[in-house]
Amino acid sequence: MARAGLSPDAVVDIALRIIDEEGPAAVTLAAVAGRAGVATPSLYKHVRNLAELNDLVSARVMNELADRLREALLGRSGDQALRAFMHIYRDYAVANPGRYAAMSQAAPPEGGDQAKAAGALVGIVVGALRAYGLEGADAIHATRCLRAAAHGFAVLETAGGFGLPVDLDDTYALLLGMITAGLPKPAPN
């Protein structure tokens, strides 16, 4: 019989606590079971295996990021929306380095929770790019560029890759200026 209160969501919650405290590599079924107060085989009632748990964790992190982005972009368009996207993305990754590292960077298989969450993230960015007149393949190319810029900067920042004594926020502002300068001018409202 499953422990009262244990569910797939509760198992993900426990995994995220481990990630926040010790990093993604510390998440094992044994570690999660220990925190849950159950034997490892008891977890199989809630997740099939560690790969499924990692997928569920990744989907949760993507959904957290998507929720923050939706809120930040609400009522904004053009450069204002683009800047909000870039700042929220970076802020999330830097404030939650373990969770961000646990988020799969590969394209997820179709149909699962990760695919839905990834689709929501892409949809948010594509929506923000409409003000620039970008649609179809052009919007996908721009989305990839934005993700690469935000991801790369945040990963370098959290790894301590910017050691020179120059303000990182100024550098990020310059990056955002370069990106917005490279996009078509937003259509007037």
MONORQUI-V448420 format. One record per backbone hydrogen bond with DSSP energy under -0.5 kcal/mol. NH is the residue of the N-H (numbers start at 0). CO is the residue of the C=O. E is the energy in kcal/mol with one decimal. If there is no record, write none. Layout:
((NH:CO:E) (NH:CO:E))
This chain:
((5:2:-2.2) (10:6:-2.6) (11:7:-2.2) (12:8:-2.5) (13:9:-2.2) (14:10:-2.4) (15:11:-2.7) (16:12:-1.9) (17:13:-2.2) (18:14:-2.5) (19:15:-2.9) (20:16:-1.9) (21:17:-3.5) (22:17:-0.7) (22:18:-1.6) (25:22:-1.4) (26:23:-1.7) (27:25:-0.9) (31:27:-2.4) (32:28:-2.8) (33:29:-2.5) (34:30:-2.1) (35:31:-2.1) (36:32:-1.2) (37:32:-2.3) (41:38:-1.7) (42:38:-0.6) (42:39:-1.8) (43:40:-1.0) (44:41:-1.3) (45:42:-2.6) (46:42:-2.5) (52:48:-2.0) (53:49:-2.8) (54:50:-2.1) (55:51:-2.6) (56:52:-2.6) (57:53:-2.6) (58:54:-2.5) (59:55:-2.2) (60:56:-2.5) (61:57:-2.6) (62:58:-2.4) (63:59:-2.4) (64:60:-2.5) (65:61:-2.7) (66:62:-2.6) (67:63:-2.0) (68:64:-2.4) (69:65:-3.0) (70:66:-2.1) (71:67:-2.2) (72:68:-2.4) (73:69:-1.1) (75:72:-2.6) (77:127:-0.5) (79:76:-1.0) (80:76:-0.9) (81:77:-2.5) (82:78:-2.8) (83:79:-2.0) (84:80:-2.7) (85:81:-2.5) (86:82:-2.5) (87:83:-2.7) (88:84:-2.7) (89:85:-2.2) (90:86:-3.1) (91:87:-2.7) (92:88:-2.3) (93:89:-2.7) (94:90:-2.5) (95:91:-2.0) (96:93:-0.6) (99:95:-3.1) (100:96:-2.2) (101:97:-1.6) (102:98:-0.8) (102:99:-1.0) (103:101:-0.5) (111:108:-0.9) (115:111:-2.0) (116:112:-2.4) (117:113:-3.0) (118:114:-2.4) (119:115:-2.0) (120:116:-2.0) (121:117:-2.6) (122:118:-2.6) (123:119:-2.0) (124:120:-1.8) (125:121:-3.0) (126:122:-2.3) (127:123:-1.9) (128:124:-1.7) (129:125:-0.7) (129:126:-0.9) (130:127:-0.6) (131:128:-1.7) (132:129:-2.1) (133:128:-1.4) (137:134:-1.2) (138:134:-0.7) (139:135:-1.8) (140:136:-2.8) (141:137:-2.2) (142:138:-2.5) (143:139:-2.5) (144:140:-2.1) (145:141:-2.6) (146:142:-2.6) (147:143:-2.6) (148:144:-2.4) (149:145:-2.8) (150:146:-3.0) (151:147:-2.4) (152:148:-2.2) (153:149:-2.4) (154:150:-2.9) (155:151:-2.3) (156:152:-2.6) (157:153:-2.8) (158:154:-1.6) (159:156:-1.4) (160:155:-3.5) (162:160:-0.7) (165:163:-2.4) (170:166:-1.6) (171:167:-2.8) (172:168:-2.3) (173:169:-2.0) (174:170:-2.3) (175:171:-2.7) (176:172:-2.3) (177:173:-2.3) (178:174:-2.3) (179:175:-2.8) (180:176:-2.1) (181:177:-1.2) (181:178:-0.6) (182:178:-0.6) (182:179:-0.8) (186:130:-3.0))
